[in-house]
Amino acid sequence: MPQKVWTYLWLTVTLALTLVIMLKVQDEAVLWTIVGRASRGFLLGGALCMVIFWLLDALIICLISWRWNIRVSLAQALRFSLVGQYYSLITPMASGAQPAQIYSMVVKGPFTVVQASSLLAGKFVIYQASVGLYSLIVMLAGILYWKQSLGVNAVWVALGLGLNLAVLSLIFLLAYNRFIFERVLTGSVILINKLGLGQKLQKESLIQGAEAFLAYIRRIKEDGRLLLQIVPATVLQLSVYFSVTYFACRALGVHSIHYGQIVALQSLLYMAYHFIPTPGNAGVAEGGFFIFFKLVLPPDRILPVLLLWRFLIYYVNLLVSGLVTLYEYLAVKRSHKAKMITRS
C-alpha cells in the first residue's frame, strides 16, 4: 500500500479514536450544545491568528531570500509556506514538509536546491531555538508556578525541552564541525551505496554541494541584521499560534484565566508534544491539551475548548494548506505538460 494511503489511514483512525474517547468523557449532547453557542467573533479572532501565523512564516522566507538577493514575492513565499504546512500536518514529525517545500521553491520559484534547503534549514534552527527559549523563559519566570501546577506533566515538558536542545546541538555540531560533518556524510554515502538505495553516490560531489549548503547556513548565523529581523518575527509567530487557545476559551465564555497564563501553558504543552512522531501530532495534541488544561479550565469547558482549538489550528490549517498544495500540484503538472507539447 502506498505510503500516502498508510498516512491518511493512520491519521483518520487516530482522529476517530480520539473523538470517540472525548465523547465518552463528556455527554455528547451537552458538548455540541456548548460548542454550538460559541462566539463567532472570537472564533474569527482565532482564525485571524492562523492567517497572521501563515503570513509571518512567509515573511521570514522573504527576509532571508531578499538578504541573499533572491527576489521572491510575499504571495510566492506564502504558497511555499502553506505547502510545508500541509505536509507537516500529514507526515510524522513533519518529515515531509521541507522536501515538499524545497521541490516547490525550486520548480515554482527562483531558488536552487542548495539555496532552498539552506534557507529552510536555517529557518528551522531559529524556529526550534525560539520554541525552546520561549518555554524556558516561561518555566524560569514561573508564570504558572509550573513545577507545582503541572505535577507529572512537568516531566514531559522537560523531556521536550531536552529533545529540542539535543536536536539543535546535533544540527550545530554537523554544521560547524567540518571533521564530524565529513565523517557522517562519508558514512552515509557508504551505507546508501551498500544498501543499493538509488543511483551510485559520489562522496566528493556531495561534499561540494554540502559545503555550499553550510556556507549559506553560516551567512544566516553571522548576519546580525538578518537575525534581528527573523528572531522577533519567529517569536511573534509562536505567540500568535499560542494565542489561538485564548480565542477558543473566550469564544466559550471562559474568563477564569488571563491571556498570559493561557499562552504560557500552551507554550509548555507545545514543547511537550511537538516532537512526538504522529502525523499532525494527532491524538497526542488532544490528549496533552486535556491533561494540561484540566488544571485551569472549568471541567465542562475543557473538551469544548479543545475541539475549537484543534479545529482552528489543525482542520482550518489542513483545509487551506491542502487547497494551496493542490493548486501548486496542478500548476506544476500544467507546466510540465506545456513543456512536453512545446518539445514535440
N, C-alpha and C positions, 0 to 999 in steps of 0.2 A: 504494500500500500504506500503511495507517495507520502513524503514527509509532511506536506501541507495538509493532507487528509488527516493524518495522525494528530497534527497540531490542532486543527479545528475540532476534531472529535474529543480530544482531551479537554480542550477549552470548554466545549459545550457540556460535557459530563461534569466537570468541576463546578461550573456556574450553576448547573441544575441541582447538584447535591447541596451546594452552599445555600441556595434559595430554599430548598426543602427543609434543611436544618434550621434556618432562620424562622421559617413559618411555624415550626414546631415550638419555638421558644415563645412566640407571641401569637395571640389569636389573629387569624388571617383577616377576618372582617374588620377588627379594630385597627389593625396595621394599615390596611388600604384606606380606611376612613381617615386616619391621621394624615397619611401621605396625600390623599386627595384634597385636603384642606390647606396644603402648603401654600405659602405666599408666592404668587407668580413674580412679584417684584424682586424678592430675594433670590429666587431661582434664576432669574435673568442676571442678577448680580454675580451668581456663581458661574453661569455660562460666560459672562463677560471676563471673569478671571481666566478662564481657559483660553479665550481669544487673546488676551494680553500675554499669557504664557507662551502661546504659539508665536506671537509677534516678537517677543523678546528673544526667543530661540532663533528666529530668522535674523533679527538684528545682530546677534552675536556672530552668526555666519557672515553677515555683510561686513561687520567691523574688521574681522580677521582678513577677509578677502580684499577689502579696499586697502588695508595696510600693506598687502602684498601686490598691490596694483592689478588686482583681478577684478574687473568690472562685472558686478552681478547686482541685479535689482532686488529690492525687498520682496517683490512678488515671486521672483525665482527662488530666493532663499526660503521663503515661506513654503513653497512646494517641496523643496528638498527636506525641510524640517518635518513637514507632515508625512512624507514618505517614511522617514525614520520613526515617527510616532506610531504609524500603523504597524510596522514590523516589530517595534519594541513591545507592542501590545499583544502580539500573537506568537511570539517566539520566546523560549525560556531565557531568562536573564537578558532579554532584549538583544539576543545574539545576532538576529537578522537585521537589526536596524542600520548599523554602519555599512555593511556590504551593500544593502539596498540604496542607501544614500550616496555612497561612492559611485555606484552604477548610474544613478540619476544625475549626479553632478557632472559626471564625465560625458554621458550621452546627451543630456539636455542642457548642459551648462558649459562655461568656458574653462573648466578645470582639467588638469591632467590627473591620472590616478594617484601620483605621488602627492600633488597639491591637495586633492580631496581627502585622502587618507590622513595626511599630516594635519589638516585643519580639524577634522573630526576627532583625531586622537588628542590634539591639544585642548580642544573644547571639552572632551570627555574628562581629561585630567582636572581641568579647572572646575568642572561641574562636581566631580566626586570630592575634590578638596573643599568646595563650598558646602556640600552636604555634610561632610564630617565636621567642618568648622562650625557650621550652624548648630548642629546637635551638641557639639562640645560646649559651645557658649551657653546653650540652654541649660545643660547639666551643671556647669560651673556656676552660672548665675542663680541656680536654684529657683527658677521661676515657678516651678510646680512642686518644689521640695521633692524632686524626682525620686530620690532614693527611698524616702519614706512612703510616698504616694504610690509609686509603681510596684513596689514589692518585687516579686519574682520577675516581672516584666523588665526590670532594670537589667537583668542578665542578658535578655535578648537585645536590648539597646547597646549594651557594652560589647556583645558579640558582633553586632552590626557595625559598630564603630571600629572595632578591631579589624574586621574583614575589609572595611573601607580603607583603612590605613595600610593594610597589607597589600592590597591591590595597587594603591598609589606608590608604595615603596618599590614594588616589583617593576612598575612602569618606569619610575625614575632610574632604577638600577639598570634596566635594559637600555634606557635612552641615553644615559650619561656615563656608562662604563663600557668603553669600546671592547675591552677584552672579554667581558662576560657576554656582551651582545653578540660578538662574532662566534663565541663558543656555542651559545644557544642556537644561533642561526645555522651554524655548520651541523650541529647535531640534528636539527630539524630536517635539513636537506638530506642528510644520510638516511634518516628514518623514513622519510617520504619516498625516497628512491628505492630503498629496500622493500618497502611495502607495495611498491608499484602503483602508487596513487597518482594518476595523471601522467603527464609527459616528464621526461628526464629533466631534473632541475640542475642548473649550474650555480655553484656557490658564489663565484666571482660576480656574475651579473646580478644576483640577488643582493649581495653586499653593496654593490654600487647603487642600486635602487634604494636600499635601506638607508644608506648614508645620506642620500638626498632627502629621504623622509625625515631623518633625525636632524638634518640641517634646518628644515622648516620648523620642527618642534623647538629647537633652540632659539629660533627667531622669535617665537611666541614668548618663551621663558625670559629672554633678555630684553624684550621690548616693554619697558616700563610704562610708556604712554598707552600702549595697547592693553596691558593688564589693568591699568586704572580705568579703562572703559568696560572691559568684558567681565571683570570680577564683580563690580557693583551690579551690572546687568544680570549676572547669574544669581546673585543673592536676591535681587528683586524678583527674578523669575521664580525662585523657590518660595519666596514669601507669598507671591500671588497664587501659586499652586496650593500652598498650605491654607490659604485664605478661603478656598472653596468650602472647607468644612464649616467655617464660620457662617457663611451664607446658608448652608444646609441647616445649621442649627437655628438661625434666625427665621428661616422660612417656616419652621415648625414651632415657632414661638418659644424657643429656649433662650432664656435671659440669665440663667443662673451662673454662667461662666463668661468671662470677658474675652475680647479678641486675642489679647496676648497669651492667655492660657491655652486657647484653642490652637493657635499657630505653634506654640511651643510644644504642646503634646503631639500635634500632628507631625512635627519635625522628628520627634523621637520615634514615633510609630514608623515613619518612612525609613529612618535609619535602621530600624529593627527588621523590616521585611524586604527592602528593595533589592537585596542580593539573592533572595530565595528563588530557586530556578523553576518557577511555574510561569506559563505564558500570561503576561499581563499581571503577574502576581495573583492570579485568580485563586480564590479560596483562602490564600494566606492573608491578603489585604483585608478581606471581610472578617476573618477570624481575629486578626490583630486589632482591627478597629473595635470590635466588640469587647475584647479583653482590656484594651487601653481606656476606651471612653466610658466604660461602665463605671469607672472611678469618679467621673464628674458629671455625667448626664443622668437625668431622671430615667428610671427603669422603662417607662412606657415610651420614651423618645429615642432610645439607643438604636433600635432596628430601623425606625423611620428615617432618622438622620443618616444611618449607614446606607440605606437604599438611595437616598437623594445624593449623598456624597459620591457613591460609586457610579451612579447614573451620570453625574456630571464629569467626573474625571476619567471614566472608562468608556461608557457607551457613547456619549456625545463625542469624545475623542476618537473612538473607533469608527463611528459613522462618518465624521468629517474627514479624517485622515484616509479612510478607506476609499471615499469618493475621489479624493485628490490622487491617491495612488492608482486607482482605476483610470483616471484621466491621463496620468503620466504613462501608464502602460499602453493605452490606446494610441497616444501621441507618438510614442516610440515605434509602435507597430506600423502606424501610417507612414512614418518617416522611412522605415526600412522598406516598406512596400513601394514607396515612391522612388527610392534609390534603385531597387530591382527593376522597375519599369524603365527608368532612365538608362540603365546599363544595357537592357535588352533592345 
